[in-house]
Amino acid sequence: MRLSDRWERNRTMRITRLDIKSGRKENRKRGGPDAGVLWTGLRPFMIGTVVFLALLFILFFSPWVFRKGVFVLNKTFIMRQIDVDGGETMSPALVRDLLAAGSGGNRVMIGMPLFGFDMEDTRREFLLRALNIKTMRMTRILPDKLVVRMSERRPIMRIEPGGLVVDDEGVIFPRYVSVSGLPLLTGVDGIHACSQGSSLTGMARAAVFLITCLEKKPYQLPVIMIDAAMPDYLVLTLIDQKQVTMAWDGMLEARGGSPEGMMDLLMKLGELSRAMNTPAGRSRRFWNATVKGRFTASE
């Protein structure tokens, strides 16, 4: 083979090899021959993901961003007044101090953003700390006022040891003023400071129903003490030191028993009041009202 032919053939092979290499490089730049097919398959998924994230942002984050920007960070809505009706034993100043002592984002005080706290969380935490408060309502008045309205629990009985009382729902809470004239509940084991906020059960709860009934009707039965130690009846001590053992149908059930049981109690209290205030009844010291439709009395 001539030298010129050999040189020409080598030149042709080099050009072909360079074309192959340049083609591979081009393919790598374009992602290969299958890149277009892969992108076509991924494109709907990518678009769907972007749309989903956008909707997620609109549904969950946009209201937060809007509230934060328009209300919380708006210098117009700064709390400058806290109007408090604190009830009988809690002064407005004490209520404001308790609100300012809240934990974390539940602190409420003058100078903070009017929308800078969650009212429901703040109300719930306040009621856990102020057990004598039964209900609490908070209202924002634009642009700078918070109105707080509360109702206190009304004590109907004292509990041994002193300082604890119960309301008509049987909830235990502390109260130290205007309670000396309330009936005293005895015979309840395990009642102490850590029981505050809990509710009475069993015979003690039945005693609450009894006192509530006595308050609603003008019965002449001035009870000063109820002993709830017995498992199936209550022992009432009246102001003249007479004693009455009392039981009624369903007394341990929720809300004092069925409507029939409550009617039995009301009728029993009315008849007992009349019997004890007759000339013959005034001389009887001990009364038994545990049997339905019948009383017994002894000196």
Salt bridges, closest charged atoms under 4 A:
ASP5 OD2 - ARG2 NE 3.42
GLU8 OE2 - ARG11 NH1 3.80
GLU26 OE2 - ARG30 NE 3.01
ASP83 OD2 - ARG149 NH2 3.07
GLU88 OE2 - ARG175 NH2 3.36
GLU120 OE2 - ARG123 NH2 2.84
GLU120 OE2 - ARG124 NH2 3.38
ASP121 OD1 - ARG124 NH1 2.91
GLU125 OE2 - ARG129 NE 3.78
ASP144 OD2 - ARG80 NH1 3.93
ASP167 OD2 - ARG153 NH1 2.68
GLU169 OE2 - LYS134 NZ 3.57
GLU169 OE1 - ARG153 NH1 3.18
GLU215 OE1 - ARG154 NH2 2.99
ASP240 OD2 - LYS242 NZ 3.88
ASP249 OD2 - LYS292 NZ 3.53
GLU299 OE2 - ARG284 NH1 3.55
